[in-house]
Amino acid sequence: MTIVSPTPTTTTPTTPAPVAAPAPQSSMRLRELVFGAACAAAVRAAARLGVADALGEAPTGAEDLAAAVNCEARSLRRLLHALSCYGIFAETEDGKFVHTDMSRMLREDAPNSLRYIALWCTEPWTWDVWPRLDEAVRSGTSVFREVYGKGFFDHLHQDAHESAHVFNRAMTTSSMQSALDVAELLDLTGVTSVADIGGGQGHVLASLLERHPAVRGTLLDLPDVVAKADPRLRDGGPLAERVHIVPGDCRRSIPVKADLYIIKNILEWDDDSTRRTLCNVVAAARPGARVVIIENLVDDTASMKFTTAMDLLLLLNVGGAKHSKESLVDRITTAGLILGEIRPVNAYLHAFECAVPS
């Protein structure tokens, strides 16, 4: 037998294709993004100093503003100059400063104020946990206990009282602003009773009851939370006679019968809490009852930069997650709810209309 050797082949070395240099605007944009902490810190500083509250409608120089907020004028000019690059305040040709739409929202008295949201997202603990995001991504769990020696809420309420106050104000502001949008969206035709599950201070419930005088409501949340319920719902308030306030934990049980259950922004802590809450609603509700679930979505294109950032912060502080539309639909159907229409509430929230099986 003849063995034929393969014919040697000659390989010609190839030269790697040159990699195009990044476009100048891409390089500049990335440089800006990695300095994002400077922008966040500048917004926080302006909010804590009260600059937006001190600035009226007339163009004002840094010296006058500095005197009003008790700080050094040259440093304040530098702060405002940096913020004006982002459209937060604006600088006039003669070196004075005026409000923009965004800077007005840093005023505490603004109807759509984001002052406490801005403070909450830049609280001292955030600067401790953000640098450890790689650890949280690697493990898939919160890093908060490693940093502070205790869980997020324990630290907040036991060791960081100012931060807890900011958190409460931020959640109240956010809830009050979205409550009107929810009340406008929901059709309560045929509904005589509404249960706001994990409803915080009850701003959504109060807005619904004000809009629908024939409807009665129940607010269920943890005892410390409902103790500070919206004054409209408490004894002596204009809606008190139509409201039942129930201290409880929706993850354990929901001892409430209603035509409509509202679950807003509480299904983001962990999958087990989500599963138990939804199953408890199904177990408590009458067949055919409506369940409206309202959440921020990470694939909500109008607010993806905000919601994905909040999603990462949830991973860091409690190991939780914001939902995508797909993941929330999966949790809803797994719990046995019948999914109906999905509608936007505003730029940040979506409502999932569901029903308990008949």
GUVO-678095 format. One line per 8 residues: number of its first residue (from 0); their letters; for each residue x, y, z negated of C-alpha. Coordinates in pm, 1 decimal, always signed. Each point is the difference from the previous one (the first is absolute). Last residue first. Layout:
BEGIN
NUM) A) X:Y:Z  ...;
This chain:
BEGIN
357) SPVACEFA) -6381.7:+3291.3:-3769.1  +374.3:+51.6:+29.2  +130.9:+312.9:-175.0  +39.9:+278.2:+252.8  +288.1:+205.9:+135.8  +67.8:+347.4:+141.6  +375.2:+65.7:+9.2  +68.4:+372.3:-45.5;
349) HLYANVPR) +327.1:+150.9:+122.1  +205.6:+270.5:-168.5  +278.8:+243.7:+84.6  -121.7:+213.1:+292.8  -357.5:-7.5:-133.0  -260.6:-266.2:-71.8  +93.5:-209.8:+302.9  -242.8:-282.6:+74.4;
341) IEGLILGA) +7.9:-381.2:-10.4  -337.8:-161.9:+74.1  -110.6:-333.7:-141.4  +191.4:-259.0:-198.7  -187.9:-276.0:-181.6  +154.8:-56.5:-340.9  +121.9:-346.1:-99.1  +318.6:+98.1:-184.5;
333) TTIRDVLS) +203.5:-134.5:+293.3  -193.3:+234.2:+230.0  +97.1:+311.2:-195.4  +363.2:-101.1:-57.6  +49.4:-75.1:+372.7  -168.2:+327.0:+101.1  +238.2:+179.5:-235.9  +303.5:-165.9:+157.2;
325) EKSHKAGG) -113.9:+75.4:+355.4  -78.4:+367.9:-64.0  +340.5:+40.0:-157.8  +4.2:+21.6:-374.8  +209.1:+207.6:-238.9  +228.0:-207.3:-216.4  +78.0:-76.2:-363.7  +324.4:-87.8:-177.4;
317) VNLLLLLD) -81.2:+249.6:-274.4  +253.5:+282.9:+37.1  +216.9:-88.2:+297.8  -254.9:-180.9:+216.4  -253.0:+274.7:-68.5  +256.6:+257.3:+113.6  +47.8:-193.4:+323.5  -374.7:+5.1:+69.9;
309) MATTFKMS) -17.6:+369.0:-88.7  +259.2:+66.4:+271.3  -199.1:-216.3:+243.0  -312.7:+199.7:-88.5  +157.5:+340.7:+57.5  +178.3:-73.2:+328.0  -299.4:-201.4:+121.1  -255.1:+275.4:-48.9;
301) ATDDVLNE) -188.5:+35.4:+328.9  +120.3:-338.0:+125.5  -171.6:-206.4:-268.8  +224.0:-306.0:+11.9  +111.2:+38.9:-362.5  -361.0:+31.2:-107.3  -141.3:+210.9:-281.2  -299.3:-169.2:-157.3;
293) IIVVRAGP) -380.2:+7.0:-41.4  -197.7:-318.9:-57.8  -377.4:+29.6:+34.3  -198.9:-291.4:-141.1  -369.8:-30.0:+89.2  -223.3:-246.9:-183.0  -151.2:-279.1:+212.1  +1.1:-259.1:-276.7;
285) RAAAVVNC) +11.6:+173.9:-338.9  +340.7:+97.2:-124.1  +194.9:-137.8:-294.0  +177.2:-297.6:+158.5  +81.6:+186.6:+322.7  +134.8:+293.8:-199.9  +207.2:-233.1:-217.0  +144.1:-164.6:+311.2;
277) LTRRTSDD) +108.7:+340.3:+131.0  +169.1:+93.5:-326.7  +167.2:-338.7:-46.1  +145.8:-4.1:+351.6  +129.0:+355.9:-19.6  +157.4:-56.6:-341.3  +169.7:-315.5:+130.0  +123.4:+173.5:+315.3;
269) DWELINKI) +176.2:+279.1:-187.8  -47.6:+368.9:-81.6  -168.8:+123.7:+318.1  -367.1:-88.3:-37.6  -88.7:+300.2:-218.7  -34.7:+274.6:+261.9  -380.2:+14.2:+5.9  -243.4:-280.4:-79.2;
261) IYLDAKVP) -362.5:+110.4:+37.6  -282.2:-241.7:-80.1  -349.3:+59.8:+141.7  -335.0:-148.1:-100.9  +118.0:-42.0:-357.4  +38.5:-256.1:-278.8  +294.6:+51.1:-235.2  +194.1:-230.0:-233.7;
253) ISRRCDGP) +314.1:+7.2:+217.2  +253.5:-238.6:-149.4  +371.5:-50.2:-59.1  +164.3:+193.0:+284.7  -275.4:+262.3:-28.4  +127.4:+91.7:-344.6  -258.8:+160.1:-227.1  -152.7:+310.2:-153.8;
245) VIHVREAL) -349.5:+48.4:+146.2  -148.6:+347.8:+55.4  -370.8:-11.6:+93.4  -115.0:+301.4:+199.9  -336.5:+156.3:+88.7  -52.6:+184.2:-327.6  +358.7:+128.8:+9.8  -31.3:+178.7:+335.7;
237) PGGDRLRP) -27.5:+360.7:-123.8  +256.8:-57.0:-276.7  -102.5:-1.0:-364.9  +135.8:-346.9:-58.5  +256.2:-80.9:+269.9  -56.6:-26.0:+374.5  +39.3:+365.6:+103.1  +297.1:+25.5:-236.8;
229) DAKAVVDP) +193.0:-242.1:+228.8  +112.3:-293.0:-211.1  +274.3:+35.2:-259.6  -112.8:-291.9:-217.6  -43.0:-182.5:+331.2  +377.7:-23.5:+34.4  +93.4:-103.6:-353.7  -264.2:-275.1:+10.2;
221) LDLLTGRV) +111.5:-146.5:+335.9  -241.7:+53.1:+286.5  -366.5:-45.5:+88.7  -230.1:+287.4:+99.6  -365.1:-85.6:+54.6  -243.9:+203.5:+205.8  -365.4:+90.9:+57.2  -135.0:+127.1:+332.4;
213) APHRELLS) -305.4:+224.4:+40.9  +198.5:+326.8:+4.9  +223.3:-104.6:+294.4  +268.1:+263.8:+74.3  +74.0:+71.2:-365.2  +2.4:-372.7:-69.2  +249.6:-60.7:+281.5  +234.0:+276.6:-115.7;
205) ALVHGQGG) -12.3:-128.0:-357.5  +79.4:-355.7:+112.0  +298.8:+114.6:+203.5  +129.6:+210.1:-289.1  -41.6:-285.2:-248.5  +294.7:+52.0:-233.9  +170.6:-310.9:+130.0  -233.3:-198.3:+224.8;
197) GIDAVSTV) +134.8:-345.3:-74.7  -336.1:-112.0:+132.7  -242.9:+283.1:+86.4  -340.3:-168.1:-23.5  -290.8:+150.4:+195.9  -372.8:-47.9:-61.3  -313.6:+92.6:+197.8  +126.9:-65.3:+352.1;
189) GTLDLLEA) -261.0:-18.0:+276.8  +174.3:+268.7:+205.6  +331.2:+71.6:-166.3  +194.4:+87.1:+315.8  +363.4:+50.2:-95.9  +218.8:+248.4:+188.6  -91.6:+324.3:-176.2  +46.4:-151.0:-343.8;
181) VDLASQMS) +336.6:-145.2:+104.4  +121.4:+334.1:+134.0  -115.4:+176.4:-317.5  +185.5:-251.3:-214.3  +323.1:+41.4:+199.8  +86.1:+338.2:-150.3  -108.0:-93.5:-351.3  +198.1:-324.2:+10.6;
173) STTMARNF) +320.6:+166.1:+117.6  -20.1:+272.5:-262.2  -81.4:-246.2:-277.7  +280.2:-234.9:+107.2  +249.2:+287.9:+1.7  -118.2:+133.9:-335.5  +26.4:-343.6:-160.4  +345.2:-59.3:+147.5;
165) VHASEHAD) +122.0:+343.7:-111.1  -118.5:-73.8:-354.2  +173.3:-339.0:+8.2  +317.9:+173.7:+119.8  -18.9:+239.3:-293.3  -52.4:-293.4:-236.3  +300.2:-196.4:+124.3  +91.1:-247.7:-275.0;
157) QHLHDFFG) -312.9:-185.9:-112.0  -255.5:+76.9:+271.3  +228.5:-6.5:+302.1  +234.5:-267.3:-130.1  -290.0:-233.9:-75.2  -150.2:+81.7:+339.2  +316.6:-93.4:+189.0  +100.7:-310.7:-192.5;
149) KGYVERFV) +279.7:-3.9:-253.1  +380.3:+6.6:-22.7  +28.8:+321.9:+198.0  +212.2:-90.8:+304.0  -43.6:-377.7:-1.9  -369.9:+40.1:-76.1  -44.9:+230.7:+298.2  +166.4:-217.8:+262.1;
141) STGSRVAE) -330.7:-130.9:+135.4  -4.7:-317.8:+206.7  +66.5:-120.9:+353.5  +349.8:-110.4:-101.4  +200.1:+138.7:+292.5  -240.7:+289.0:+63.1  +6.5:+92.2:-369.0  +380.0:-12.6:-7.1;
133) DLRPWVDW) +22.7:+213.4:+317.6  -238.1:+250.0:-159.8  +244.5:+58.1:-284.7  +77.8:+361.6:+92.1  -375.5:+77.5:-21.1  -26.3:-118.9:-362.9  +179.2:+270.8:-199.2  -111.5:+296.4:+209.7;
125) TWPETCWL) -360.6:-120.1:-31.6  +30.9:-7.4:-380.9  +54.7:+377.1:-9.1  -334.1:+79.0:+171.4  +17.2:+83.9:+371.2  -319.1:-165.4:+127.8  -189.6:+122.2:-307.8  +112.9:+360.5:+42.0;
117) AIYRLSNP) -114.9:+15.8:+362.0  -330.4:-166.9:-90.8  -33.5:+251.0:-283.4  +37.8:+296.1:+234.9  -210.0:-148.9:+278.8  -277.9:+257.4:-30.4  -299.8:-32.9:+231.8  -215.1:+257.2:-179.1;
109) ADERLMRS) +316.3:+202.5:-77.6  +21.6:+108.3:-366.2  +325.1:-184.9:-74.9  +171.3:+150.1:+302.5  +218.8:-253.7:+180.3  -268.9:-31.2:+269.0  +67.2:+362.5:+94.9  +355.0:-102.5:+94.0;
101) MDTHVFKG) -135.5:-244.5:+257.2  -232.7:+242.2:+178.6  +277.9:+259.9:+8.6  +63.9:+276.1:-250.9  +229.9:+296.2:+45.1  +363.4:+79.7:-76.8  +214.7:+309.2:+51.0  +323.0:+18.7:+198.9;
93) DETEAFIG) -85.1:+288.3:+235.8  -78.8:-236.5:+287.7  -245.9:-192.2:-216.6  +72.7:-332.5:-168.9  -265.2:-268.4:-17.9  -123.3:-216.8:-289.2  +4.7:-380.8:+37.1  +42.5:-28.1:+377.0;
85) YCSLAHLL) +292.2:-241.8:-31.8  +273.4:+256.9:+67.3  -193.6:+231.3:-235.3  +87.6:-235.4:-284.9  +374.4:+59.2:+43.9  -42.4:+378.6:+13.5  -224.9:-16.7:-305.6  +263.8:-184.3:-202.2;
77) RRLSRAEC) +281.5:+228.3:+116.6  -205.6:+308.0:-85.1  -71.0:-148.8:-343.3  +373.0:-43.8:-60.0  +65.7:+361.6:+92.7  -279.2:+125.5:-223.8  +84.0:-182.6:-323.7  -310.7:-125.0:-180.6;
69) NVAAALDE) -287.8:+128.2:-211.1  -300.7:-82.2:+219.3  -117.1:+357.8:+56.6  +350.7:+148.4:-3.2  +109.8:-254.6:+257.9  -297.0:+86.1:+219.1  +91.3:+369.7:-9.6  +363.5:-72.2:+86.1;
61) AGTPAEGL) -90.7:-254.5:+269.0  -194.3:+261.3:+190.5  -374.7:-12.5:+49.5  -217.3:+2.5:+312.5  -358.9:+73.5:-110.9  -249.4:-281.1:-62.4  +118.7:-81.5:-351.0  +306.0:-196.1:-106.5;
53) ADAVGLRA) +1.9:-77.9:-371.8  -215.8:-312.0:+31.5  +218.8:-134.8:+281.4  +313.5:+63.6:-204.9  -126.9:-187.7:-305.4  +349.6:-102.0:-113.5  -105.5:-363.9:-29.4  -159.0:-0.5:+346.1;
45) AARVAAAC) +294.7:+176.7:+163.9  +243.3:-241.9:-164.9  -204.2:-301.2:+107.5  -14.0:+121.2:+360.0  +378.0:+54.4:-6.6  +57.7:-347.1:-145.8  -205.7:-158.5:+276.9  +192.8:+197.2:+263.5;
37) AAGFVLER) +335.3:-92.8:-152.4  -103.7:-364.9:-25.8  -62.9:+0.5:+373.7  +370.8:+53.2:+63.7  +16.3:-335.3:+176.2  -285.5:+120.5:+219.3  +171.7:+319.2:+111.7  +313.9:-185.0:+103.8;
29) LRMSSQPA) -217.6:-247.3:+188.7  -171.9:+283.7:+185.8  +331.6:+162.6:+89.9  +135.0:-321.5:+148.4  -319.8:-61.5:+189.6  +0.4:+359.7:+133.6  +356.1:-38.2:+124.6  -90.1:-312.3:+196.7;
21) PAAVPAPT) +183.6:-302.1:-125.8  +312.0:-93.2:+197.8  -60.9:-263.4:+260.9  +159.1:-332.2:-65.6  +241.1:-93.0:+278.2  -66.5:-334.8:+157.3  +238.6:-258.1:-133.9  +279.0:-83.4:+247.1;
13) TPTTTTPT) -20.7:-349.0:+133.4  +287.8:-241.2:-5.9  +17.3:-207.5:+316.8  -46.5:-363.0:-74.8  +191.8:-239.7:+220.3  -147.8:-340.8:+43.3  +185.1:-322.2:-16.3  -140.1:-267.2:+225.6;
5) PSVITM) -131.8:-281.3:-205.1  +219.8:-304.8:-8.0  -118.2:-289.6:+209.3  +34.1:-335.7:-165.5  +35.9:-278.7:+242.7  -131.8:-339.1:-96.5;
